[in-house]
Amino acid sequence: MSIDAILGSFERFGINLGLERITELMVRLNNPHYQVPVLHIAGTNGKGSVCAYLSSVLTEAGYRVGRYISPHLVDWTERICINGVPIDNRDLQILLQDVIGAISSDELLPTQFEVITAAAWLYFAREKVDVAVIEVGLGGRLDATNVIDQPLVSVITSLSREHWQRLGPTLADIAREKAGILKRGCPAVVGPLPPEARKVVNDRLLTLGCPTTWVEPAQLLKSDPFHPVASYGNCQYILPMPGQVQLLNSALAIAVLESLKQQGWAISDTAIVEGIAKTRWPGRLQWISCHDNRSFLLDGAHNPAAAAALREYVDELQQRGTVDGPITWVMGMLSTKDHDDIFRALLHSGDRLHLVPVPDHSSAIPEQLAHLAHQICPQLGSCQTHSDPIVGLETALANSDNSLVVLCGSLYLVGYILKAVSSGGGGH
């Protein structure tokens, strides 16, 4: 069976937060998660970038580093890497079969996310990685990755109102779920949080006696939209990924690395600088060049905070004269997202908007999004809907008059486009 077929058979169980099923499954697999030192990263935004920085630097420092992320953009194997190399397709098939073989028929069946998470733990244990960088899937407290009890460092990157339908309606509710990854006496690294959320997290940190580093963004030494230079602690480094948000994400990663050094890990400043420079994180403020020499910017921007960060980067490009004219947006969003707040963060008068569906997912209807977009930004230069994302992107590029085209709104849409560009002979 293919990986898609194996995991697809568990998709019907949907999202079902809780640790009972994954805990039982881990026991049946001989608790592989206890055999691997772990860095555990939660947060609304930034956790993927922090995972990428940590994996790259620790690899540069000479360690064997597992990394587990979600979602993937193009292929399931992206989720499970060692030293930046995705797991082999056949190896993942074998692991999944081993996981399925451990599922008891008299227990509640695990979800798709729990199955792939169990496969990641099993892989890292069998491969005897020195450390695993583990990204939380959703929330924290009841996320399947939270079966660990003694992480090397727990990280909360940021917090804003997302997945509130499952995590709770207020920032305090969401903070309580994210803080569920904190473990008694284990070091914690935390980014800037809204006051309501910070109080909840800080109370939990104090209760658990966690040595805590509260992180502020790195200092920008050289403002360049493509190769900015930053400083945090004793390190000056070139940021390989654009956007002001990387000042915080890189600082969070360095703070984690400093905590590891205090625990006896051998990580030189040179490894930090060079590891950060080598970090790659596809689908986030990524420039794509098509085979016909046209180019566009691609970013997930799947919640209001991420959308605001994208708009900030676009505004910086405009202020520097790097791009001219109105922005052309190609957008698709899941039905569950905060569409109005994302539109408010992104759309300015005169912008052009092309709305597309997100294939193979619970997509918002483009025509309904168009109605909402006109309400929020009546001065749009134009607004069109398309039934196919490729057609929408091609139309936007053909009519952009060489102005900036940005595709965003969903990581699933980003993955769909990346796969299409790759199969069509494009590159980046």
PAMIFI-977399 format. One record per residue (C-alpha): residue number from 1; z, y, x. Coordinates in Angstrom, 3 decimals, m for minus. Each point is the difference from the previous one (the first is absolute). Example, Ala and Ser with C-alpha at 12.3 -4.5 7.8 and 13.67 -1.06 7.14 Angstrom:
   num         c3         c2         c1
     1      7.800     m4.500     12.300
     2     m0.660      3.440      1.370
This chain:
   num         c3         c2         c1
     1      0.000      0.000      0.000
     2     m0.684      3.559      1.120
     3      2.849      2.434      0.607
     4     m1.085      2.010     m3.048
     5      0.097     m3.144     m2.133
     6      3.386     m1.124      1.321
     7      1.664      3.367     m0.515
     8     m1.927      0.711     m3.179
     9      1.734     m2.941     m1.659
    10      3.306      1.895      0.348
    11     m1.335      3.367     m1.171
    12      0.761     m0.794     m3.631
    13      3.723      0.318      0.746
    14     m0.517      3.710      0.772
    15      2.730      2.181      1.477
    16      3.413     m1.491     m0.609
    17      2.625      1.566      2.241
    18      2.946     m2.154      1.052
    19      1.228     m2.044      2.939
    20      0.829     m3.313     m1.676
    21     m3.449     m1.583      0.296
    22     m0.731      1.148      3.563
    23      3.497     m1.006      1.152
    24     m0.452     m3.521     m1.361
    25     m3.450     m0.213      1.557
    26      1.342      1.130      3.377
    27      2.669     m2.720     m0.112
    28     m2.672     m2.623     m0.641
    29     m1.988      1.353      2.985
    30      3.071     m0.224      2.276
    31      0.733      3.740     m0.162
    32     m2.714      1.315      2.354
    33      1.121      3.587     m0.669
    34      3.244     m0.665      1.881
    35     m1.951     m1.110      3.085
    36     m1.659      3.371      0.608
    37      1.512      3.399      0.951
    38     m1.140      2.547     m2.578
    39     m0.734      3.699     m0.379
    40      0.016      0.689     m3.760
    41     m1.894      3.035     m1.280
    42      0.199      1.450     m3.523
    43     m1.110      3.320     m1.483
    44     m2.334      1.584     m2.510
    45     m2.486      1.189      2.639
    46     m0.334     m0.424      3.737
    47      1.329     m3.529      0.334
    48     m3.383     m1.476      0.893
    49     m0.593      2.587      2.733
    50      3.509     m0.554      1.382
    51     m0.647     m3.755      0.073
    52     m3.273      0.622      1.855
    53      1.668      2.231      2.609
    54      2.833     m2.468      0.558
    55     m2.325     m2.975      0.318
    56     m2.246      1.820      2.461
    57      2.807      1.326      2.208
    58      1.915     m3.283      0.125
    59     m3.225     m1.812      0.860
    60     m0.588      2.554      2.762
    61      3.545     m0.670      1.240
    62     m0.892     m3.669      0.488
    63      1.549     m1.583     m3.082
    64     m1.564     m2.501     m2.391
    65      0.042      1.958     m3.245
    66     m0.547     m1.230     m3.538
    67     m0.945      2.495     m2.686
    68     m0.016     m0.534     m3.749
    69     m1.405      2.673     m2.312
    70     m1.277      0.416     m3.544
    71     m2.379      0.497     m1.614
    72     m2.989     m0.993      2.097
    73     m3.168      2.059     m0.115
    74     m2.760     m2.579      0.386
    75      1.427     m3.432      0.819
    76      3.300     m1.835     m0.517
    77      0.228     m0.771      3.714
    78      0.615      3.717      0.722
    79      3.511     m0.379     m1.392
    80      1.205     m2.379      2.722
    81     m0.659      0.952      3.624
    82      1.318     m0.782      3.463
    83     m0.526      2.730      2.583
    84     m2.417      1.683     m2.371
    85     m2.208     m3.074     m0.455
    86     m0.266     m1.287     m3.598
    87      0.869     m3.610     m0.653
    88     m2.928     m2.404      0.135
    89     m1.404     m0.830     m3.422
    90      0.506     m3.748      0.449
    91      3.556      0.475      1.297
    92      0.879      2.015     m3.089
    93     m1.449     m2.688     m2.264
    94      2.174     m2.634      1.703
    95      3.104      2.181     m0.258
    96     m0.587      0.651     m3.684
    97     m0.369     m3.717     m0.644
    98      3.266     m0.604      1.873
    99      1.729      2.651     m2.116
   100     m1.377     m1.446     m3.220
   101      1.100     m3.459      1.093
   102      3.573      1.303      0.235
   103      0.045      1.366     m3.553
   104      2.203     m2.086     m2.244
   105     m1.462     m0.990     m3.362
   106      3.348      0.474     m1.705
   107      0.428      3.613      1.188
   108     m1.600      3.205     m1.229
   109     m3.348      0.384      1.713
   110     m0.173      2.822      2.578
   111     m2.241      3.017     m0.366
   112     m3.120      0.586      2.064
   113      1.843      2.514      2.196
   114      2.829     m2.458      0.585
   115     m2.434     m2.705      1.086
   116     m1.825      2.196      2.531
   117      3.346      1.389      1.222
   118      1.317     m3.526      0.553
   119     m3.184     m0.823      1.925
   120      0.588      3.016      2.254
   121      3.576     m1.036      0.787
   122     m1.156     m3.548      0.725
   123     m2.793      1.194      2.300
   124      2.235      2.313      2.007
   125      2.644     m2.706      0.422
   126     m2.522     m2.615      1.110
   127     m1.652      2.437      2.398
   128      3.414      0.997      1.394
   129     m0.632      3.732     m0.117
   130      2.505      2.217      1.803
   131      0.257      2.295     m3.006
   132     m1.561      0.362     m3.446
   133     m0.772      3.414     m1.490
   134      0.317     m0.547     m3.744
   135     m1.172      2.475     m2.639
   136      1.708     m0.054     m3.390
   137     m2.387     m0.727     m2.838
   138      1.592      1.874     m2.903
   139      3.375      1.699     m0.160
   140      2.365     m1.800      2.348
   141      3.099     m1.546     m1.531
   142     m1.847     m2.709     m1.935
   143     m3.139     m0.149      2.143
   144     m0.913     m3.431      1.378
   145      0.251      1.292      3.580
   146      3.695      0.784     m0.557
   147      1.217     m3.557      0.551
   148      1.083      0.977      3.516
   149      3.637      0.819      0.702
   150      0.097      1.404      3.560
   151     m3.029      2.211      0.782
   152     m0.168      1.623      3.424
   153     m0.676      3.302     m1.770
   154     m0.517      0.920     m3.668
   155     m2.322      2.933     m0.684
   156     m0.497      2.212     m3.048
   157     m2.976      2.231      0.772
   158     m0.194      2.221     m3.077
   159      0.765      0.019     m3.683
   160     m1.793      1.442     m2.988
   161     m0.589     m0.964     m3.604
   162     m2.242     m3.043      0.046
   163      0.239     m3.391     m1.738
   164      2.665      1.605     m2.169
   165     m0.918     m2.378     m2.816
   166      1.553     m2.819      2.065
   167      2.432      1.823      2.275
   168      1.507      2.483     m2.462
   169     m0.922      3.419     m1.395
   170      1.921      2.257      2.399
   171     m0.085      0.564      3.752
   172      3.581     m1.252      0.142
   173     m1.062     m3.255     m1.665
   174     m2.890     m0.442      2.424
   175      2.239      0.865      2.962
   176      2.483     m2.661     m1.087
   177     m2.757     m2.619      0.086
   178     m1.331      1.120      3.399
   179      3.540      0.059      1.421
   180      0.302     m3.647     m0.985
   181     m1.570     m0.958      3.340
   182      2.980      1.445      1.914
   183      2.328     m2.656      1.414
   184      3.634      0.264      1.044
   185      0.379      1.285      3.549
   186     m3.733     m0.076      0.727
   187     m1.638      3.131      1.463
   188     m2.057      2.147     m2.367
   189     m2.698      2.622      0.530
   190     m0.678      2.320     m2.934
   191     m2.536      2.779     m0.532
   192      0.504      3.237     m1.963
   193      0.875     m0.724     m3.627
   194      0.336      2.181     m3.121
   195      3.676      1.009     m0.472
   196      0.539     m2.270     m3.002
   197     m1.344     m2.984      1.926
   198      1.699      0.887      3.286
   199      3.438     m0.082     m1.623
   200     m0.577     m3.507     m1.362
   201     m1.315     m1.304      3.317
   202      2.720      1.715      2.040
   203      2.740     m1.411     m2.236
   204     m1.430     m3.475      0.528
   205     m0.223      0.509      3.763
   206      3.647      1.064      0.142
   207      1.125     m2.904     m2.162
   208     m1.779     m2.505      2.231
   209      0.965      1.677      3.272
   210     m3.578      0.241      1.224
   211     m0.555      1.986      3.225
   212     m2.589      2.469     m1.274
   213     m2.685      2.239      1.482
   214     m1.278      2.664     m2.398
   215     m3.474      0.940      1.194
   216     m1.861      3.291     m0.248
   217     m3.728      0.306      0.807
   218     m1.100      0.185      3.610
   219     m0.869      3.396      1.438
   220     m3.706      0.855      0.030
   221     m0.981      1.178      3.479
   222     m3.759      0.156     m0.442
   223     m1.475      0.529     m3.446
   224     m3.266     m1.881     m0.129
   225     m1.160     m1.696     m3.223
   226     m1.364     m2.951      1.965
   227      2.210     m0.332      3.114
   228      3.299      1.815     m0.517
   229      2.689     m0.190      2.671
   230      3.601     m0.477     m1.097
   231      3.454     m0.215      1.530
   232      3.026     m1.968     m1.141
   233      3.037     m0.730      2.134
   234     m1.154     m0.451      3.591
   235     m3.567     m0.917     m0.933
   236     m3.123      2.136     m0.184
   237     m2.896     m1.916     m1.488
   238     m3.430      0.274     m1.565
   239     m0.039     m0.942     m3.669
   240     m2.944     m2.333     m0.660
   241      0.101      0.539     m3.761
   242     m0.572      3.396     m1.619
   243      2.218      1.780     m2.504
   244      3.333      1.795      0.147
   245      1.720     m3.072     m1.454
   246     m0.499     m1.790      3.316
   247      2.472      2.372      1.624
   248      2.683     m1.638     m2.131
   249     m1.382     m3.541      0.130
   250     m0.240     m0.001      3.795
   251      3.508      1.493      0.294
   252      1.394     m2.732     m2.244
   253     m1.625     m2.652      2.169
   254      1.374      1.540      3.204
   255      3.493      0.174     m1.531
   256     m0.236     m3.719     m0.796
   257     m1.137     m0.719      3.556
   258      2.927      2.019      1.369
   259      2.351     m2.118     m2.097
   260     m1.576     m3.141      1.451
   261      0.440      1.359      3.528
   262      3.690      0.514     m0.733
   263      0.114     m3.660     m1.040
   264     m1.415     m1.060      3.360
   265     m3.733     m0.137     m0.665
   266     m2.204      0.997      2.950
   267     m2.271      2.768     m1.310
   268     m1.143      2.660      2.435
   269     m1.061      3.517     m0.913
   270     m3.435     m0.899      1.355
   271     m0.227     m2.920     m2.429
   272      0.938      2.346     m2.848
   273     m2.611      2.615      0.947
   274     m2.772     m2.518      0.619
   275      0.928     m2.180     m2.968
   276     m0.117      2.957     m2.379
   277     m3.373      1.064      1.434
   278     m1.417     m3.488     m0.687
   279      1.266     m0.171     m3.596
   280     m2.613     m0.533     m2.694
   281      0.665      0.046     m3.740
   282     m3.178     m0.356     m2.109
   283     m0.390      1.629     m3.381
   284      2.204      3.008      0.684
   285     m1.796      3.249      0.836
   286     m2.817     m2.096      1.439
   287     m3.439      1.423      0.704
   288     m2.870     m2.304     m0.946
   289     m3.530      0.330      1.362
   290     m2.653     m1.692     m2.105
   291     m3.147     m1.588      1.391
   292     m2.065      3.058     m1.021
   293      2.243      2.345      2.036
   294      1.810      1.398     m3.020
   295      3.768      0.042      0.261
   296      2.994      0.332     m2.279
   297      3.797     m0.014      0.141
   298      1.876     m2.894     m1.529
   299      3.694     m0.140     m0.915
   300      2.226     m1.913     m2.413
   301      1.805      3.031     m1.493
   302      1.332     m2.282     m2.730
   303      3.047      2.059     m0.969
   304      0.800      3.735     m0.229
   305      1.696      0.237      3.409
   306     m2.886     m1.752      1.747
   307     m2.484      2.158     m1.909
   308      1.807      3.148      1.142
   309     m0.196     m1.213      3.612
   310     m3.744     m0.587     m0.381
   311     m0.556      3.457     m1.489
   312      2.003      1.540      2.842
   313     m2.313     m1.663      2.522
   314     m3.124      1.109     m1.886
   315      1.337      3.574     m0.188
   316      0.591     m0.071      3.760
   317     m3.612     m1.041      0.565
   318     m1.183      2.855     m2.210
   319      2.227      2.571      1.688
   320     m1.332     m1.019      3.397
   321     m3.582      0.213     m1.188
   322     m0.508     m3.715      0.687
   323     m1.354     m0.425     m3.530
   324     m1.682      2.547     m2.282
   325     m0.517      0.395     m3.710
   326      1.681     m1.749     m2.932
   327      1.540     m3.437      0.410
   328     m1.721     m2.939     m1.687
   329      2.515     m2.597     m1.183
   330     m0.843     m3.599     m0.878
   331      3.058     m1.377     m1.760
   332      1.178     m3.145     m1.718
   333      3.590     m0.751     m0.982
   334      1.989     m2.853     m1.423
   335      1.090      0.384     m3.607
   336      3.682      0.008      1.015
   337     m0.157      3.029      2.309
   338      1.056      3.619     m0.650
   339     m3.533      1.295     m0.524
   340      0.913      3.554     m0.974
   341      2.224      0.618      3.028
   342     m2.614     m1.462      2.357
   343     m2.658      2.284     m1.494
   344      2.319      3.000      0.326
   345      0.547     m0.792      3.669
   346     m3.691     m0.409      0.820
   347     m2.264      2.092     m2.220
   348     m0.835      3.653      0.632
   349     m2.394      2.339     m1.788
   350     m3.596     m0.688      0.902
   351      0.626     m3.566      1.150
   352     m2.405     m2.696     m1.138
   353      1.378     m3.192     m1.477
   354     m1.552     m3.453     m0.359
   355      2.184     m2.500     m1.854
   356     m0.457     m3.747      0.435
   357      1.821     m3.195     m1.020
   358      2.100     m2.092      2.384
   359     m1.735     m3.409     m0.068
   360      1.986     m3.159     m0.733
   361      3.209      1.862     m0.827
   362      1.628      1.751     m2.950
   363     m2.077      3.132      0.386
   364      0.371      3.301     m1.778
   365     m3.086      0.738     m2.113
   366     m2.187      2.620      1.746
   367     m0.839      1.816     m3.238
   368      3.686      0.412     m0.839
   369      0.685      1.233      3.522
   370     m2.816      2.521     m0.379
   371      1.608      1.440     m3.134
   372      3.333      0.297      1.804
   373     m1.600      1.558      3.085
   374     m1.650      2.725     m2.097
   375      3.352      0.790     m1.603
   376      1.757      0.285      3.361
   377     m2.788      1.810      1.866
   378     m2.361      1.708     m2.484
   379     m1.877      1.730      2.827
   380     m1.415     m3.191      1.522
   381     m3.483      0.522      1.383
   382     m1.128     m3.248     m1.616
   383      1.424     m3.253     m1.316
   384     m1.935     m3.234     m0.390
   385      0.996     m3.569     m0.878
   386     m1.584     m3.165      1.346
   387      0.315     m3.645     m0.978
   388     m0.409     m1.170      3.592
   389      1.901      1.331      3.053
   390     m2.952     m0.430      2.366
   391     m2.266      1.963     m2.330
   392      2.658      2.694     m0.318
   393      0.374      0.299      3.778
   394     m3.746      0.006      0.605
   395     m0.493      2.674     m2.642
   396      2.762      2.127      1.509
   397     m1.457     m0.292      3.496
   398     m3.526      0.749     m1.194
   399      1.121      3.173     m1.792
   400      2.654      1.271      2.389
   401     m2.230      2.520      1.837
   402      1.667     m1.190      3.231
   403      3.426      1.074     m1.275
   404      3.006     m2.304      0.349
   405      0.029     m3.144     m2.141
   406      3.385     m1.698     m0.438
   407      0.534     m3.407     m1.617
   408      3.572     m0.631     m1.118
   409      2.408     m0.934     m2.782
   410      0.674     m3.670      0.653
   411      0.379     m2.256      3.041
   412     m1.828     m2.676     m1.981
   413     m2.944      2.359     m0.439
   414      0.149      0.826      3.712
   415     m0.131     m3.705      0.844
   416     m2.939     m0.548     m2.353
   417     m1.961      2.806      1.650
   418      0.887     m1.091      3.540
   419     m1.259     m3.496     m0.772
   420     m3.197      1.393     m1.512
   421     m0.625      2.338      2.940
   422      0.595     m2.821      2.471
   423     m2.337     m2.412     m1.783
   424     m2.616      2.745     m0.269
   425     m0.087      0.494      3.734
   426      2.150      3.138      0.137
   427      2.747      0.656      2.482
   428      2.794      2.369      0.929
